[in-house]
Amino acid sequence: MGTVSARVPDDVESELEAYLDAEKLDRSTAIRKLLSEGLEQWRREQALERLDAGDVSFNRAAEIAGLSVWDFAQLVEERDVTWVAEEHLDDDLEAL
């Protein structure tokens, strides 16, 4: 397991302390959890952006997001992202 070190502003540290208390977590566990959740959200946003831009097929975007196609479809619907692109339709149908 790697080590990550970072300096944070005082207000972020105060908020982290409140999070530690509320979640009953030690500092390392809390930071790992928050970092993991942040990266998960970032992957989903990247997948949605790439899908919307037509850079990837629906199935590939679901893979990037780390979600099943059904869960990703729900996310796409919630965000109202257009995903049917003629150039990727064959790839998506073939994968089904």
FENGI-V889912 format. One line per field, one symbol per residue. psi: psi as a letter, one per 30 degrees, with the letter a starting at -180 (. if undefined). burial: I if it has 24 or more other C-alpha atoms within 12 Angstrom, else O. A space follows every 50 residues. Layout:
BEGIN
psi->???
burial->???
END
This chain:
BEGIN
psi->klkkkkklleeeeeeeeeeeeefhlleeeeeeeeeeeeeeeeeeeeeeee eefgflleeeeeeefhlleeeeeeeeeefhkkfjkeffeeeeeef.
burial->OOOOOOOOOOOOOOOIOOOOOOOOOOOOOOIOOOOOOOOOOOOIIOIIII IOOOOIIIIIIIIIIIIOOOOIIOIIOOOOIOIIOOOOOOOOOOOO
END
